[in-house]
């Protein structure tokens, strides 16, 4: 981290949060939810500017931060617009100068980029706080906070909870969630992945860490084995097409989800499951529309709850309260 940058100013990884930080964000999110997002209005003389730098497509994260800023009485601006900004053009600003410029105009930056290290570069360049809104296939810490908040709102506590996660082992939200769970370990975590999967070293370490805390950790290869859990957090098993699409800026190439990883209403009804279904969205082929009418389907409620979590994160960071987790002290 550059000199004079206070430790803990940024939220780049779920590991930036300590257990007290996590408890604080969940409590702030609860307060926001209780007032349906009306409880955080800033005094007009303390309005702040949140700058969104989304170099990858986003609906929920980008609009979520815009809505969160507005509900807190702040403002947000689009700070990456390749049609209108000078960044990247032949007579324009290079990336570092663009960030240095925006950081002088705004009070907080949110960045999504396909390159894992870009958010760390931005955090070093910017004297103001930076939030990672998704960096390649590395992390998506605010989505993980949202998922955790949903589970707490819907089930009350984590210690007796069984959680199944069905997704590509490189899913960034899932890795961030594993990092958060070490502060609130569930009773059981089941990872549903393709049999060919080799977990990355960091994911294996996170799973081993949970097991060491007493969580029963299992690996399965069929979504139907997840339907006796309290919560199933599901996403596509294939991120290859998504990554390729990002690089080529085109639409998703076709990918047919393998049947063992496709959740349908028939599978839920056949097993008489009351498992809560979450999904960070957008869905690909993993979550059939037939599920939407079932009481298990809570993924659009998850979107509603997301705005309270993003309000909580902005409220804390704009107040200058540092994160005190391990990564907050190690991003040299
Ligand atoms: N869940 C999520 O990150 O969605 P977006 O890609 O639309 O932001």
Boltz pocket constraint, residues with backbone or C-beta under 6 A from the ligand:
constraints:
  - pocket:
      binder: B
      contacts: [[A, 57], [A, 58], [A, 59], [A, 60], [A, 61], [A, 62], [A, 133], [A, 134], [A, 143], [A, 280], [A, 281], [A, 282]]
      max_distance: 6.0
